[in-house]
Amino acid sequence: MLFHCEVRRVFGTTNQGQIQATLPQLSSSPASSGSVRPLGQAASIDFLSMLFETILDQLFPSQGLLLISRMGHVIQGSPKARELCQVLQAGAGSASPADRVEWHALRSLPTQIRTLCKSMIESREDFPNQRIQLHDEIDIEGQCCVHLTGDWVNWGEVEPTYLLISIENRQEVSAQRAAFDTYRYQLTARESDVWRLAMQGCSYSEIAEQLFISVNTVKRHMKSIHEKRRR
């Protein structure tokens, strides 16, 4: 499995930085029995559960979020994360009913997420003083493309303790962004269709094939879209 690695020297990435700013401060010592110990006025496991089940799920509706300790305990997971993990497990043909209901350890997660977490831990040895993100993309034939991002949660500790795994359904995210741009830039219905496919990474010929239009028509729509976005 190939990963795209980003080594960042400054803090702040799109949603990952926003998510970390939203999370409460946790203890720098590993959690025991899947619990999280408070530091000062840090949140209890009940508050973390509420945070992942409601607040983060509403703030980032297109992103599934998993908080994992370096010891391999799954601290918390949002509803979207559970939904997308089921998609990954079903796509791999290895899901069992128990896996789809409860996760207590890293081994219960889909293979792709386990591999990403292990690579994140190993990367700390190679780049101990740098901000690291690892990415992976999984194509599930006939369903969707799932994008994974792994990042260390850093609330000021010398050594970050927790992994934050973001899981996105690329098609769903593209559709939501295209809908937003359609409203913001007053795109036509056809321009919205073209833009949604373009944001999914489709080529002009692929867009033309899916929408049953010519490549020249796709180019014309894209030109109009870019002109509206520049206004």
C-alpha positions in Angstrom: 0.0 0.0 0.0 1.4 3.4 -1.0 1.1 6.5 1.1 1.3 10.1 0.2 3.4 11.7 3.0 3.3 15.5 3.8 6.0 16.7 6.2 4.8 20.1 7.5 7.0 22.5 9.5 4.1 24.8 10.4 0.9 24.1 12.1 -2.5 24.4 10.5 -3.9 22.2 7.7 -7.4 22.6 6.2 -9.8 20.7 8.4 -7.2 18.8 10.5 -6.1 22.0 12.2 -9.7 23.1 12.8 -10.5 19.7 14.3 -7.5 19.8 16.7 -8.5 23.2 17.9 -12.0 22.0 18.7 -10.9 18.9 20.7 -10.2 19.2 24.4 -6.9 18.8 26.1 -6.0 15.2 27.0 -3.4 13.7 29.3 0.0 13.0 27.8 0.1 9.6 29.4 -1.4 6.6 27.5 -5.1 5.8 28.2 -5.7 2.7 30.2 -8.7 0.4 29.4 -9.7 2.8 26.7 -10.3 5.7 29.1 -8.9 9.3 28.8 -7.6 10.9 31.9 -8.2 14.7 32.5 -5.5 17.3 32.6 -6.6 20.4 34.5 -10.2 20.8 33.3 -9.9 18.3 30.5 -12.9 16.3 29.3 -13.9 13.0 30.7 -14.6 10.0 28.4 -18.3 11.0 28.6 -17.6 14.5 27.3 -15.4 13.1 24.5 -18.2 10.7 23.5 -20.6 13.6 23.3 -18.1 15.7 21.4 -17.5 13.0 18.7 -21.2 11.9 18.5 -22.7 15.4 18.2 -20.4 18.5 17.9 -17.7 17.2 15.6 -20.2 15.3 13.5 -22.1 18.5 12.9 -19.1 20.6 12.3 -17.5 18.2 9.9 -20.5 16.2 8.4 -18.5 14.8 5.5 -15.5 13.6 7.6 -15.4 10.5 9.8 -13.0 11.0 12.7 -11.2 8.5 14.9 -9.1 9.2 17.9 -6.6 6.5 18.6 -3.9 6.1 21.3 -0.4 5.0 20.6 -1.1 1.9 22.6 -3.7 0.9 19.9 -6.9 1.8 21.9 -9.7 3.4 19.9 -10.6 6.3 22.2 -13.5 7.7 20.2 -15.1 7.6 16.8 -17.7 9.7 15.1 -20.9 8.2 13.5 -19.5 9.1 10.1 -16.3 7.2 10.9 -18.2 4.1 11.8 -20.3 4.3 8.7 -17.2 4.6 6.4 -15.3 1.9 8.3 -18.2 -0.4 7.5 -17.9 0.6 3.9 -14.1 -0.3 3.9 -14.7 -3.6 5.7 -17.5 -4.6 3.4 -15.4 -3.6 0.4 -12.6 -5.9 1.6 -15.1 -8.7 2.3 -13.7 -9.3 5.8 -16.2 -7.6 8.0 -17.9 -9.5 10.8 -21.0 -8.2 12.7 -19.0 -7.7 15.8 -16.4 -5.6 14.0 -19.2 -3.3 12.7 -20.7 -2.7 16.1 -17.9 -2.1 18.6 -14.2 -1.3 18.3 -11.9 -1.5 21.3 -8.5 -2.0 19.7 -6.7 -1.1 16.5 -7.0 -4.7 15.3 -10.8 -4.3 15.0 -10.5 -1.5 12.5 -10.3 -2.0 8.7 -6.9 -3.1 7.4 -6.2 0.2 5.6 -6.6 2.2 8.8 -4.5 -0.2 10.8 -1.7 0.1 8.2 -1.9 3.9 8.2 -1.7 4.1 12.0 1.3 1.8 12.1 3.0 3.9 9.4 2.3 7.1 11.4 4.0 5.6 14.5 7.0 4.4 12.5 7.3 7.8 10.8 7.9 9.4 14.2 11.3 7.7 14.4 12.3 9.0 11.0 11.0 12.6 11.5 10.9 13.1 15.3 10.9 16.9 15.1 8.6 17.5 12.2 4.8 17.7 11.6 3.8 14.7 9.6 0.6 13.7 7.8 0.1 10.5 5.9 -2.5 10.0 3.3 -4.0 6.9 1.6 -6.8 6.6 -1.0 -8.9 3.4 -1.4 -11.0 2.8 -4.5 -14.0 0.6 -3.7 -15.2 -0.6 -7.1 -18.7 0.4 -7.9 -19.2 2.4 -4.7 -16.8 5.2 -3.8 -13.3 6.5 -3.2 -12.3 6.8 0.4 -9.5 9.1 1.4 -7.6 8.7 4.7 -5.5 11.3 6.5 -3.4 10.5 9.6 -2.2 13.3 11.9 -0.7 13.5 15.4 -2.9 15.4 17.9 -0.7 18.0 19.5 -2.0 20.1 22.4 1.4 21.3 23.5 3.0 18.1 24.8 6.6 17.4 24.0 5.6 14.1 22.3 2.1 13.9 20.8 0.2 10.9 22.2 -2.9 10.5 20.1 -3.6 9.8 16.4 -6.4 11.6 14.6 -7.6 9.7 11.6 -9.9 11.5 9.1 -11.9 9.4 6.7 -13.7 11.0 3.7 -15.9 9.7 0.9 -14.5 11.7 -2.0 -17.7 11.5 -4.0 -19.8 12.8 -1.1 -17.4 15.6 -0.4 -17.2 16.6 -4.0 -21.0 16.7 -4.3 -21.3 18.9 -1.2 -18.6 21.3 -2.4 -20.1 21.5 -5.8 -23.6 22.2 -4.3 -22.0 25.0 -2.3 -20.2 26.5 -5.3 -23.4 26.2 -7.3 -25.2 28.4 -4.8 -22.2 30.8 -4.3 -21.4 31.3 -7.9 -24.9 30.8 -9.4 -23.8 27.9 -11.6 -26.4 26.3 -14.0 -27.5 22.8 -13.4 -25.2 21.5 -16.1 -22.3 23.5 -14.9 -22.9 22.0 -11.4 -22.8 18.5 -12.8 -19.5 19.2 -14.7 -17.9 20.9 -11.7 -18.8 18.0 -9.3 -17.1 15.5 -11.6 -14.1 17.8 -12.1 -13.7 18.0 -8.4 -13.7 14.3 -8.2 -10.6 14.3 -10.5 -12.4 13.2 -13.7 -10.8 14.2 -17.0 -12.7 16.2 -19.6 -13.2 13.0 -21.6 -14.5 11.1 -18.5 -16.9 14.0 -17.7 -18.1 14.0 -21.3 -18.7 10.3 -21.2 -20.6 10.3 -18.0 -22.8 13.3 -18.9 -23.3 12.2 -22.6 -21.9 15.5 -24.0 -18.9 16.4 -26.1 -15.5 17.3 -24.8 -15.8 20.7 -26.4 -19.0 21.2 -24.4 -17.2 20.3 -21.2 -14.5 22.8 -22.0 -17.1 25.5 -22.6 -18.8 24.8 -19.2 -15.4 24.7 -17.4 -14.5 28.1 -18.9 -17.8 29.5 -17.8 -17.3 28.1 -14.3 -13.8 29.6 -13.9 -15.1 33.0 -15.1 -17.8 33.0 -12.5 -15.4 31.9 -9.8 -13.1 34.8 -10.6 -15.8 37.5 -10.4 
